[in-house]
C-alpha cells in the first residue's frame, strides 16, 4: 500500500499469501512487507520466492519463502503443522494462487478443464481446511479468497476458468454466512483485468486493465474495510454487475457483440 511504513497502519502481524511468486500475489506480498507485515510467501517456484525475499531485504517486514504446491494436501498440512508447533500462525490468509487456461469449445477436454478446476478450486479448498480449522478453534483470524469477475457469468473461452471462479464465489458466500457470529472474518476478492502472466494469455482487448501494484493497493484497502466483496476497478465492475441482471437473450447478444464470440 502506498505510503505505509509501519505496522500501526495495518492490523496484521503476519500474513500468508499463496501464489506470491508473481502477479497480484507478489505485488501484495511486497506492499504488506513494506507496511511492516511479515509475509509467508508461497508458490511452487522457490526461485521466485527467493527473489522476492532478496528484493525486500531491509524492508520493515520480512518475507519468509514457503515453497508449496497447493494441490498437494500433505504439503499444505505440513505447513500448518509447522505453524502449530512454532505458534507462528498468520493472522491474515490470502488464498490467491490459481491458474488460467483460455480455450474455446472446439478445444474442450475434461482433462484440461479438471486440471484448472483442481488448481483454482481444489487447491483453495486444500488451504482453507487447516486455516478454517485453526481460526474457528481460536475464534479469530482473517481470510480472503481470490475469485474473479469472470465468475459472475459465462464468458467466451473461459468455461473452465469461469466455472472455477463461480464455484469460489458461491463457496465464499456460504462460508461467510456460516461464520456469522464469530470473530473469523472472510472476504472475497473479485478483480477485473490485472496485468499478470495469466492475463497475458488473453487474446482480446482487456478494458480497464490495471497494474498489479495498483491492484494490491485496492486489495489492502478492502481488507481493512468491512465489506464482504473487494472488487475493482469500480466503474468496470459496475457494468459487469448490471450484466448479471439481464435475461439470457440480451446477455448473450451483448457479450457476443463486445467480444466477437461466434465469428471466424
PECORZI-V125963 format. One record per residue. SS is DSSP state (H for helix, E for strand, C for the rest). OMEGA is omega in whole degrees, -180 to 180 (* if undefined). D_LAST is the distance of its C-alpha to the last C-alpha in Angstrom with 2 decimals. Layout:
BEGIN
((SS/OMEGA/D_LAST) (SS/OMEGA/D_LAST))
END
This chain:
BEGIN
((C/-176/43.53) (C/173/44.66) (C/175/48.43) (C/-178/49.34) (C/180/52.08) (C/-179/54.11) (H/-180/53.89) (H/-178/55.70) (H/180/52.46) (C/-172/50.54) (C/-175/51.84) (C/174/50.88) (C/-178/52.81) (E/179/50.39) (E/172/46.66) (E/179/44.39) (E/174/40.77) (C/-176/38.36) (C/-174/35.42) (C/-176/37.69) (C/-176/36.76) (C/174/34.03) (H/-177/31.94) (H/-178/33.30) (H/179/35.89) (H/179/37.41) (H/179/37.50) (H/177/39.15) (H/179/41.64) (H/-178/42.48) (H/180/43.06) (H/-180/45.22) (H/178/47.20) (H/177/47.89) (C/175/49.15) (C/180/51.64) (C/172/49.95) (E/-172/50.21) (E/166/46.83) (E/-175/46.20) (E/-178/42.91) (C/173/40.96) (C/178/38.06) (C/-177/37.61) (C/178/38.12) (H/180/41.80) (H/179/41.27) (H/-179/39.12) (H/179/41.82) (H/177/44.63) (H/177/42.95) (H/179/42.64) (H/-180/46.30) (H/-179/47.35) (H/-176/45.54) (C/176/47.39) (C/-178/50.76) (C/178/53.39) (C/179/51.28) (C/175/53.10) (C/-178/51.40) (C/173/50.73) (E/176/47.71) (E/-180/48.45) (E/177/45.82) (C/180/45.20) (C/-172/42.79) (C/168/41.12) (C/-175/38.42) (C/178/37.92) (C/179/36.82) (C/-175/40.32) (H/-178/42.68) (H/178/45.77) (H/180/44.84) (H/-179/44.30) (H/178/47.58) (H/178/49.44) (H/178/48.39) (H/178/49.60) (H/177/52.80) (H/179/53.44) (H/177/53.24) (H/-177/55.57) (H/-177/58.05) (H/-177/58.07) (C/-174/57.87) (C/-179/55.06) (C/171/52.30) (C/175/49.85) (C/173/50.16) (E/178/46.49) (E/177/43.64) (E/-178/40.02) (E/-171/37.67) (C/-172/34.75) (C/178/33.57) (C/179/30.09) (C/-178/26.90) (C/-180/23.14) (C/-178/20.47) (C/176/16.93) (C/180/14.68) (C/-179/12.08) (H/-179/13.53) (H/179/12.57) (H/-175/14.97) (C/169/17.52) (C/179/21.13) (H/-178/24.37) (H/-180/25.92) (H/180/23.28) (H/-178/23.40) (H/177/27.20) (H/-180/27.67) (H/-180/26.15) (H/179/28.04) (H/178/31.21) (H/-173/31.10) (H/-179/30.17) (H/-177/32.11) (H/179/34.53) (H/177/35.57) (H/178/36.28) (H/179/38.35) (H/180/40.30) (H/-178/41.29) (H/-174/41.97) (H/-180/44.52) (H/-180/47.24) (H/178/46.60) (H/180/47.02) (H/-178/49.99) (H/-177/51.75) (H/179/50.95) (H/180/51.96) (H/-180/55.14) (H/-179/56.16) (C/178/54.77) (C/178/53.16) (E/-175/49.97) (E/-178/46.65) (E/172/43.22) (E/-178/39.79) (E/180/36.56) (E/173/33.26) (C/179/30.62) (C/173/27.63) (H/176/26.12) (H/177/23.12) (H/-180/25.58) (C/179/25.96) (C/-178/22.97) (C/179/19.81) (C/-179/16.96) (C/179/13.43) (C/-177/13.94) (C/-178/17.64) (H/-178/18.93) (H/-179/21.65) (H/-179/22.51) (H/179/22.62) (H/-180/24.70) (H/-179/27.14) (H/175/27.60) (H/178/27.99) (H/179/30.66) (H/177/32.40) (H/179/32.51) (H/179/34.14) (H/-178/36.43) (H/178/37.63) (H/-179/38.28) (H/-179/40.40) (H/178/42.29) (H/177/42.97) (H/-180/44.70) (H/-176/46.58) (C/175/47.88) (C/180/49.29) (C/176/53.00) (C/176/52.75) (C/174/52.70) (E/-178/49.46) (E/178/46.75) (E/178/43.12) (E/180/40.24) (E/-180/36.46) (E/179/34.30) (E/179/30.84) (E/168/29.51) (C/-178/26.47) (C/177/24.63) (E/-178/27.16) (E/179/26.72) (C/174/27.37) (C/179/26.31) (C/180/24.33) (H/175/22.31) (H/179/21.78) (H/-179/19.29) (C/-179/16.93) (C/179/14.05) (C/179/14.00) (C/-178/16.86) (C/-178/19.72) (C/176/21.99) (C/-179/25.75) (C/-178/25.54) (E/173/29.10) (E/-177/31.14) (H/179/32.66) (H/177/36.17) (H/177/35.52) (H/179/34.06) (H/177/37.23) (H/-180/39.41) (H/-179/37.71) (H/-180/38.08) (H/176/41.76) (H/179/42.42) (H/-179/40.94) (H/179/42.88) (C/178/46.09) (C/-174/45.38) (C/-176/45.68) (C/179/42.26) (C/-177/40.46) (E/174/36.95) (E/-175/36.40) (E/-176/33.17) (E/-10/31.95) (C/-168/31.00) (H/-175/32.56) (H/179/30.73) (H/-178/27.22) (H/178/28.40) (H/-179/30.12) (H/177/26.90) (H/178/25.40) (H/176/28.60) (H/179/28.28) (H/180/24.85) (C/-176/26.72) (C/-175/28.83) (C/172/26.22) (C/-172/25.79) (H/-177/22.60) (H/176/21.25) (H/-177/21.67) (H/-178/20.50) (H/180/17.17) (H/-179/16.51) (H/-178/17.59) (H/178/15.80) (H/179/12.38) (H/-176/13.19) (H/-174/14.62) (H/-176/12.06) (C/-180/8.70) (C/178/8.56) (C/179/6.72) (C/174/3.77) (C/*/0.00))
END
